């Protein structure tokens, strides 16, 4: 069976940093602690470019219209790395305990 993992150099990963939802839901995300920056609101009257306004309105602004809001978002990411052994045995140390591997992490 051919190996489905082909890269070993020049790997490039792109992660989208934009999100979108209703204005009301985006406000709820922010209240719940999500780190986000509103960018645009699409309303029945057209597109509002929030970052081009002076001053830029806050999510708490009562005059912020309802609509579809796009926003920059900040997410947590994780990665997995695979490697192949040339034989079924190795000299690797035993895997550390879960407590040791997660020491110092927040939000476990």
LOZAKOL-99225 format. One record per atom (N, C-alpha, C, CB): residue in three letters; x, y, z. Coordinates in steps of 0.1 Angstrom, whole numbers, padded with zeros to 4 digits, always signed. Glycine has a CB too. Example, Ala and Ser with C-alpha at 12.3 -4.5 7.8 and 13.67 -1.06 7.14 Angstrom:
# residues 2
ALA+0132-0057+0078/ALA+0123-0045+0078/ALA+0132-0033+0078/ALA+0113-0045+0090/SER+0128-0022+0071/SER+0137-0011+0071/SER+0129+0000+0079/SER+0141-0006+0057/
This chain:
# residues 108
UNK+0008-0012+0000/UNK+0000+0000+0000/UNK+0009+0012+0000/UNK-0010+0000+0012/UNK+0007+0022-0009/UNK+0015+0034-0009/UNK+0012+0043+0003/UNK+0012+0042-0022/UNK+0022+0050+0007/UNK+0022+0059+0018/UNK+0013+0071+0015/UNK+0036+0063+0023/UNK+0002+0074+0022/UNK-0006+0085+0018/UNK+0000+0099+0023/UNK-0020+0084+0025/UNK+0010+0099+0030/UNK+0017+0111+0035/UNK+0029+0113+0026/UNK+0021+0111+0050/UNK+0029+0124+0017/UNK+0039+0125+0007/UNK+0049+0136+0010/UNK+0033+0128-0006/UNK+0046+0146+0019/UNK+0055+0157+0021/UNK+0066+0154+0031/UNK+0047+0169+0026/UNK+0077+0159+0028/UNK+0088+0159+0038/UNK+0096+0172+0038/UNK+0097+0147+0036/UNK+0093+0180+0028/UNK+0099+0194+0028/UNK+0088+0203+0022/UNK+0112+0194+0020/UNK+0090+0216+0024/UNK+0081+0226+0018/UNK+0066+0225+0021/UNK+0083+0226+0004/UNK+0063+0220+0033/UNK+0049+0219+0037/UNK+0044+0233+0041/UNK+0047+0209+0049/UNK+0032+0236+0036/UNK+0026+0249+0039/UNK+0012+0247+0043/UNK+0027+0259+0027/UNK+0008+0252+0055/UNK-0005+0250+0060/UNK-0011+0264+0062/UNK-0005+0243+0074/UNK-0023+0266+0057/UNK-0030+0279+0058/UNK-0043+0277+0066/UNK-0033+0285+0044/UNK-0045+0285+0076/UNK-0057+0283+0085/UNK-0065+0296+0083/UNK-0053+0281+0099/UNK-0077+0295+0080/UNK-0086+0307+0078/UNK-0088+0313+0092/UNK-0099+0303+0072/UNK-0086+0326+0092/UNK-0088+0334+0105/UNK-0101+0342+0105/UNK-0076+0342+0107/UNK-0110+0340+0095/UNK-0122+0347+0095/UNK-0134+0339+0099/UNK-0125+0353+0081/UNK-0143+0345+0106/UNK-0155+0338+0110/UNK-0167+0346+0106/UNK-0155+0335+0126/UNK-0179+0341+0108/UNK-0191+0348+0105/UNK-0203+0342+0111/UNK-0193+0349+0090/UNK-0212+0351+0115/UNK-0225+0347+0121/UNK-0233+0359+0123/UNK-0223+0340+0135/UNK-0245+0358+0128/UNK-0254+0369+0130/UNK-0248+0378+0140/UNK-0268+0364+0135/UNK-0251+0391+0139/UNK-0246+0401+0149/UNK-0249+0397+0163/UNK-0252+0415+0146/UNK-0261+0392+0166/UNK-0265+0388+0180/UNK-0256+0377+0184/UNK-0279+0384+0180/UNK-0253+0367+0176/UNK-0245+0355+0180/UNK-0230+0360+0182/UNK-0245+0344+0170/UNK-0225+0369+0174/UNK-0211+0374+0175/UNK-0210+0381+0189/UNK-0207+0383+0163/UNK-0220+0389+0192/UNK-0220+0395+0205/UNK-0219+0385+0217/UNK-0233+0404+0207/UNK-0227+0374+0215/UNK-0227+0363+0225/UNK-0213+0357+0226/UNK-0237+0353+0222/UNK-0207+0355+0214/UNK-0193+0349+0214/UNK-0184+0358+0222/UNK-0188+0347+0200/UNK-0184+0371+0220/UNK-0175+0380+0227/UNK-0178+0380+0242/UNK-0177+0395+0221/UNK-0191+0380+0246/UNK-0194+0380+0260/UNK-0189+0367+0267/UNK-0209+0381+0262/UNK-0189+0356+0259/UNK-0184+0343+0264/UNK-0169+0343+0265/UNK-0189+0332+0256/UNK-0162+0353+0260/UNK-0147+0354+0260/UNK-0140+0351+0248/UNK-0143+0344+0270/UNK-0147+0350+0236/UNK-0140+0348+0224/UNK-0132+0360+0220/UNK-0150+0344+0212/UNK-0120+0358+0215/UNK-0112+0370+0210/UNK-0115+0372+0196/UNK-0097+0367+0213/UNK-0122+0383+0192/UNK-0125+0385+0179/UNK-0126+0400+0176/UNK-0139+0379+0176/UNK-0124+0404+0163/UNK-0125+0418+0159/UNK-0135+0418+0147/UNK-0111+0423+0154/UNK-0147+0425+0149/UNK-0157+0426+0139/UNK-0151+0434+0127/UNK-0169+0433+0144/UNK-0154+0429+0115/UNK-0149+0435+0102/UNK-0160+0442+0094/UNK-0141+0425+0094/UNK-0171+0434+0091/UNK-0182+0439+0083/UNK-0195+0434+0088/UNK-0180+0435+0068/UNK-0206+0441+0084/UNK-0219+0436+0087/UNK-0227+0438+0073/UNK-0226+0444+0098/UNK-0232+0427+0069/UNK-0241+0427+0057/UNK-0255+0428+0061/UNK-0238+0414+0048/UNK-0261+0439+0057/UNK-0275+0442+0061/UNK-0284+0443+0048/UNK-0276+0455+0069/UNK-0297+0444+0050/UNK-0305+0446+0038/UNK-0302+0459+0030/UNK-0320+0446+0042/UNK-0296+0468+0037/UNK-0292+0481+0030/UNK-0278+0481+0024/UNK-0293+0492+0040/UNK-0271+0469+0026/UNK-0257+0469+0020/UNK-0247+0464+0030/UNK-0254+0482+0014/UNK-0234+0466+0026/UNK-0223+0461+0034/UNK-0218+0473+0042/UNK-0212+0455+0025/UNK-0216+0471+0055/UNK-0210+0481+0064/UNK-0196+0477+0067/UNK-0219+0483+0077/UNK-0186+0485+0063/UNK-0172+0482+0066/UNK-0168+0488+0079/UNK-0163+0487+0054/UNK-0169+0480+0090/UNK-0167+0486+0103/UNK-0153+0491+0106/UNK-0170+0475+0113/UNK-0143+0485+0100/UNK-0129+0490+0103/UNK-0126+0503+0096/UNK-0119+0479+0099/UNK-0134+0507+0086/UNK-0132+0519+0079/UNK-0140+0531+0085/UNK-0136+0518+0064/UNK-0148+0528+0096/UNK-0156+0538+0103/UNK-0147+0545+0113/UNK-0168+0532+0109/UNK-0150+0558+0115/UNK-0142+0566+0125/UNK-0152+0573+0134/UNK-0133+0576+0118/UNK-0153+0568+0147/UNK-0146+0557+0153/UNK-0152+0544+0149/UNK-0146+0559+0168/UNK-0144+0533+0151/UNK-0148+0520+0148/UNK-0158+0516+0159/UNK-0137+0509+0148/UNK-0171+0512+0156/UNK-0181+0509+0166/UNK-0177+0497+0174/UNK-0194+0507+0160/UNK-0181+0497+0187/UNK-0179+0486+0196/UNK-0191+0476+0195/UNK-0177+0490+0210/UNK-0188+0463+0198/UNK-0199+0454+0198/UNK-0211+0457+0207/UNK-0194+0440+0201/UNK-0207+0465+0217/UNK-0217+0469+0227/UNK-0226+0481+0223/UNK-0211+0472+0240/UNK-0222+0487+0211/UNK-0230+0498+0206/UNK-0244+0494+0203/UNK-0223+0504+0193/UNK-0254+0501+0209/UNK-0268+0497+0207/UNK-0273+0501+0193/UNK-0277+0505+0217/UNK-0265+0509+0186/UNK-0269+0513+0172/UNK-0263+0504+0161/UNK-0265+0527+0169/UNK-0256+0493+0166/UNK-0250+0484+0156/UNK-0261+0476+0150/UNK-0240+0474+0163/UNK-0263+0476+0136/UNK-0274+0470+0130/UNK-0273+0455+0130/UNK-0275+0475+0116/UNK-0284+0448+0129/UNK-0285+0434+0128/UNK-0281+0430+0114/UNK-0299+0428+0132/UNK-0275+0418+0113/UNK-0271+0413+0099/UNK-0261+0402+0101/UNK-0266+0424+0091/UNK-0255+0399+0090/UNK-0244+0389+0090/UNK-0231+0396+0093/UNK-0243+0381+0076/UNK-0224+0392+0103/UNK-0211+0399+0107/UNK-0200+0389+0104/UNK-0212+0403+0122/UNK-0190+0395+0097/UNK-0177+0388+0095/UNK-0167+0393+0105/UNK-0171+0389+0080/UNK-0159+0385+0111/UNK-0149+0389+0121/UNK-0136+0381+0120/UNK-0155+0388+0135/UNK-0125+0388+0124/UNK-0113+0381+0126/UNK-0114+0373+0139/UNK-0100+0391+0126/UNK-0109+0361+0139/UNK-0110+0353+0151/UNK-0096+0348+0155/UNK-0119+0342+0148/UNK-0095+0344+0167/UNK-0083+0338+0172/UNK-0086+0325+0179/UNK-0076+0348+0183/UNK-0081+0314+0173/UNK-0084+0301+0178/UNK-0072+0294+0183/UNK-0090+0292+0166/UNK-0074+0284+0191/UNK-0063+0275+0195/UNK-0061+0264+0185/UNK-0066+0269+0210/UNK-0049+0261+0182/UNK-0045+0251+0172/UNK-0037+0240+0179/UNK-0038+0257+0160/UNK-0037+0229+0173/UNK-0028+0218+0177/UNK-0023+0211+0165/UNK-0035+0208+0187/UNK-0013+0204+0166/UNK-0007+0197+0154/UNK-0003+0183+0158/UNK+0005+0205+0149/UNK-0003+0174+0149/UNK+0002+0160+0151/UNK+0013+0158+0141/UNK-0009+0150+0149/UNK+0024+0151+0146/UNK+0035+0148+0137/UNK+0037+0133+0137/UNK+0048+0155+0142/UNK+0038+0127+0125/UNK+0040+0113+0124/UNK+0054+0110+0119/UNK+0030+0107+0114/UNK+0060+0099+0124/UNK+0073+0095+0118/UNK+0072+0080+0117/UNK+0085+0100+0127/UNK+0081+0074+0109/UNK+0081+0060+0106/UNK+0093+0054+0111/UNK+0079+0057+0091/UNK+0092+0042+0117/UNK+0104+0035+0122/UNK+0108+0025+0111/UNK+0101+0028+0135/UNK+0121+0022+0111/UNK+0125+0012+0101/UNK+0124-0002+0105/UNK+0140+0016+0097/UNK+0120-0004+0118/UNK+0118-0018+0123/UNK+0108-0017+0135/UNK+0132-0024+0128/UNK+0102-0028+0139/UNK+0091-0027+0149/UNK+0096-0024+0163/UNK+0084-0040+0149/UNK+0109-0023+0165/UNK+0114-0020+0179/UNK+0121-0007+0178/UNK+0123-0031+0184/UNK+0123+0000+0190/UNK+0131+0012+0190/UNK+0137+0014+0203/UNK+0121+0024+0186/UNK+0145+0025+0205/UNK+0151+0028+0217/UNK+0145+0041+0223/UNK+0166+0031+0215/UNK+0132+0044+0220/UNK+0126+0056+0225/UNK+0122+0054+0239/UNK+0113+0059+0216/UNK+0122+0064+0247/UNK+0118+0063+0261/UNK+0103+0061+0262/UNK+0122+0076+0269/UNK+0098+0056+0273/UNK+0083+0054+0275/UNK+0076+0068+0274/UNK+0080+0047+0288/UNK+0064+0068+0270/UNK+0056+0080+0269/UNK+0054+0086+0283/UNK+0042+0078+0262/UNK+0056+0099+0285/UNK+0054+0105+0298/UNK+0039+0104+0302/UNK+0059+0120+0298/UNK+0037+0105+0315/UNK+0023+0105+0320/UNK+0015+0117+0315/UNK+0022+0104+0336/UNK+0002+0116+0315/UNK-0007+0127+0311/UNK-0004+0139+0319/UNK-0022+0123+0312/UNK-0002+0138+0332/UNK+0001+0149+0341/UNK+0013+0156+0337/UNK+0002+0144+0356/UNK+0024+0149+0334/UNK+0036+0155+0330/UNK+0035+0162+0316/UNK+0047+0144+0329/UNK+0028+0156+0307/UNK+0026+0162+0294/UNK+0018+0174+0293/UNK+0020+0151+0284/UNK+0009+0176+0303/UNK+0000+0187+0303/UNK+0003+0197+0314/UNK-0015+0183+0305/UNK+0014+0195+0321/UNK+0018+0205+0332/UNK+0020+0219+0326/UNK+0031+0200+0339/UNK+0014+0229+0332/UNK+0016+0242+0328/UNK+0006+0247+0317/UNK+0029+0244+0322/UNK-0003+0238+0312/UNK-0013+0242+0302/UNK-0025+0248+0309/UNK-0017+0230+0293/UNK-0030+0258+0303/UNK-0042+0264+0309/UNK-0055+0258+0302/UNK-0042+0279+0308/UNK-0066+0258+0308/UNK-0078+0253+0302/UNK-0078+0238+0299/UNK-0081+0261+0290/UNK-0072+0230+0307/UNK-0071+0216+0305/UNK-0085+0210+0304/UNK-0063+0209+0315/
